[in-house]
Amino acid sequence: MVHAVRARRTTAVLAALSLGVLALTACKGDAEQDAAAPSTTASPSAPGKETGKDTGKDKGADKPATDAPGGSGGSGGSSGSDGTPEASEPATDDQDGGVGMCETTDLSYKVTVASKPVNHALLTATNNSGDPCLLPAGELVVTIPGLDGAAEHMGPTGEDWILNSGEKAYAGILFSRADTPGGKSADKVEIALSAAESPTTVPIADGPVTVNDSQVTSFFGTAEDALTY
């Protein structure tokens, strides 16, 4: 009978030990699952990666534009597809909405001796081209046939301005100075809008005149301004 009781006790102890082992095993399994849980729940953080990308973009957008000449971030010009700066468009004579420079042959000319000031004449240039053109106000070339050199410029240097079709521009010509004796008689002048062009010959109305020290102004919008100098 004592042996039977001991056997039952032994069986009970073994059963308790078995249950303890099973409990420890279960706890260890739960701990391992808990330890592995971060890797299992890491996938929902994928949207956080996308958010990080967006944040990176915003951070890049906050950076100041590069001021390097011709850079894509600066104002110096645009860049090509390979990142190299594109060359700026070259400047042309058509600076005023497609209006080209006036050429000597675009205008007609008249030279008339002025009553005052003395020894002066008025040059009137009219745009007969049918289109507006940009008049080179300060490049006028006036020469006297038979005399060397062109008339020197006097008065202020004017700025180029648009001369519409039918409009007139005026310049004053000084043929001789009162304190300079002698001179050559002339009844015509040669006129070009710039030194690069061939001149046109214009008769002097109410001529001839005596020429010993010729000078010419820039073009003006009125005859009074042209004869001021």
C-alpha positions in Angstrom: 0.0 0.0 0.0 2.9 2.3 0.8 4.3 1.5 -2.6 1.0 2.4 -4.3 1.0 5.8 -2.6 4.5 6.5 -3.6 3.7 5.5 -7.1 0.8 7.9 -7.2 3.0 10.7 -5.8 5.7 10.0 -8.3 3.2 10.1 -11.1 1.8 13.4 -9.8 5.3 14.9 -9.6 6.1 13.8 -13.1 2.8 15.2 -14.3 3.5 18.5 -12.6 7.0 18.5 -14.1 5.6 17.8 -17.5 3.1 20.7 -17.1 6.0 23.0 -16.0 8.1 22.0 -19.0 5.1 22.6 -21.3 4.5 26.0 -19.7 8.1 27.0 -20.1 8.1 25.8 -23.7 5.0 27.9 -24.4 6.4 31.0 -22.8 9.6 30.6 -24.8 7.6 30.3 -28.0 5.7 33.4 -27.1 8.9 35.3 -26.4 10.3 34.2 -29.7 7.2 35.3 -31.5 7.4 38.7 -29.7 11.0 39.0 -30.6 10.1 38.4 -34.3 7.2 40.7 -34.2 9.1 43.9 -35.4 10.1 42.2 -38.6 6.5 41.1 -39.1 5.1 44.6 -38.5 7.8 46.3 -40.5 5.9 46.1 -43.7 3.2 48.6 -42.7 6.0 51.2 -42.4 6.3 51.2 -46.3 4.1 54.3 -46.5 6.6 55.9 -44.1 9.3 55.4 -46.8 7.1 57.1 -49.3 6.7 59.9 -46.9 10.4 60.1 -46.5 10.7 60.4 -50.3 8.2 63.2 -50.3 10.1 64.9 -47.5 13.3 64.6 -49.5 11.6 66.3 -52.5 10.3 69.1 -50.3 13.8 69.5 -48.8 15.3 69.8 -52.2 12.7 72.3 -53.3 13.6 74.5 -50.4 17.2 74.9 -51.6 18.0 78.3 -53.2 18.5 78.4 -57.0 22.0 78.3 -58.3 23.3 81.6 -59.6 25.9 80.2 -61.9 25.8 81.8 -65.3 23.7 79.7 -67.7 22.7 77.3 -65.0 19.3 75.8 -65.0 18.6 77.4 -61.6 19.9 80.8 -62.4 18.7 83.5 -64.7 21.6 83.3 -67.1 19.8 80.9 -69.5 18.4 77.4 -69.9 20.2 74.1 -70.1 20.0 71.5 -72.8 18.9 67.9 -72.2 22.5 66.9 -71.4 22.9 69.7 -68.8 25.0 72.0 -71.0 23.9 75.6 -71.2 22.2 76.6 -74.4 23.6 79.6 -76.2 21.6 82.8 -76.1 20.0 84.0 -79.3 22.4 86.5 -81.0 21.3 90.2 -81.1 20.2 91.5 -84.5 19.5 94.9 -85.9 15.8 94.2 -85.5 15.7 95.5 -81.9 12.3 97.3 -82.0 9.7 94.7 -82.7 11.1 93.5 -86.0 11.9 97.0 -87.4 15.1 97.0 -89.4 17.7 99.7 -89.7 17.1 102.5 -92.2 19.3 102.3 -95.3 20.4 105.3 -97.3 18.2 104.2 -100.2 15.1 104.0 -98.0 15.0 107.8 -97.6 14.8 110.8 -99.9 16.8 113.9 -99.2 16.6 117.7 -99.7 19.2 120.3 -98.7 18.1 123.9 -98.6 20.2 126.9 -97.6 18.9 128.4 -94.4 18.2 132.2 -93.9 19.7 131.9 -90.4 22.0 131.0 -88.9 24.3 132.1 -91.7 26.3 129.6 -93.7 23.9 126.8 -92.7 21.7 124.5 -94.6 18.9 122.3 -93.6 18.9 118.6 -94.5 15.4 117.0 -94.7 15.2 113.2 -94.9 11.9 111.5 -95.6 11.1 107.8 -95.2 9.7 106.8 -98.6 10.3 103.0 -98.1 6.6 102.3 -97.2 7.7 100.7 -93.9 9.0 102.0 -90.6 12.8 101.8 -90.0 15.3 102.5 -87.3 17.1 105.7 -88.1 20.8 105.8 -87.1 20.7 109.3 -85.7 24.3 109.8 -84.9 26.1 108.1 -87.9 25.2 110.6 -90.7 28.0 111.1 -93.2 28.0 114.3 -95.3 30.8 115.0 -97.8 31.4 117.8 -100.4 32.4 116.5 -103.8 36.0 117.7 -104.6 36.9 118.2 -100.9 38.7 115.6 -98.8 37.1 114.2 -95.7 33.6 114.2 -94.3 31.9 116.9 -92.3 32.7 116.7 -88.6 29.8 116.2 -86.2 28.6 119.0 -84.0 26.0 119.2 -81.3 24.7 116.3 -79.2 24.8 112.7 -80.4 21.3 111.6 -80.9 19.9 108.1 -80.3 18.5 105.8 -83.0 14.7 106.2 -83.3 12.0 104.7 -85.4 11.1 106.8 -88.5 7.7 105.8 -89.8 6.8 105.8 -93.4 6.2 109.3 -94.6 7.9 110.9 -91.5 10.8 113.4 -91.8 14.0 113.8 -89.9 16.2 116.9 -89.9 19.9 117.7 -89.7 21.8 121.0 -89.8 24.8 121.5 -92.0 27.4 124.2 -91.4 29.4 124.9 -94.6 31.9 127.6 -93.4 32.9 129.6 -90.4 32.8 133.4 -90.5 36.3 133.6 -89.1 37.7 131.2 -91.7 38.6 133.0 -95.0 38.5 131.4 -98.4 36.8 128.2 -99.4 35.4 126.2 -102.3 32.1 126.7 -104.1 29.7 123.8 -104.0 26.2 123.2 -105.3 25.7 119.6 -104.1 26.5 117.3 -101.2 26.9 113.5 -100.8 24.9 111.9 -98.0 25.0 108.4 -96.4 23.3 107.2 -93.2 26.5 105.4 -92.2 30.1 105.2 -93.4 29.5 101.6 -94.5 27.0 102.6 -97.2 27.4 104.2 -100.6 26.4 107.9 -100.6 23.7 109.5 -102.6 24.3 112.9 -104.3 21.8 115.7 -103.4 21.8 119.2 -105.0 21.8 122.3 -102.7 18.7 124.3 -103.2 19.4 128.1 -103.4 23.1 127.2 -103.8 25.9 127.3 -104.5 27.5 127.8 -101.1 31.1 128.4 -100.0 32.6 125.5 -98.1 35.7 125.8 -95.9 35.0 124.0 -92.7 31.9 121.7 -93.0 30.1 120.3 -90.0 26.8 118.3 -89.5 24.5 117.6 -86.6 22.7 114.3 -85.8 19.2 113.8 -86.9 16.4 115.6 -85.0 12.6 115.5 -85.0 12.2 119.3 -85.9 14.0 121.7 -88.2 14.4 124.2 -85.4 16.4 121.7 -83.3 18.6 120.8 -86.3 19.5 124.5 -86.9 20.3 125.3 -83.3 23.9 124.3 -83.6 
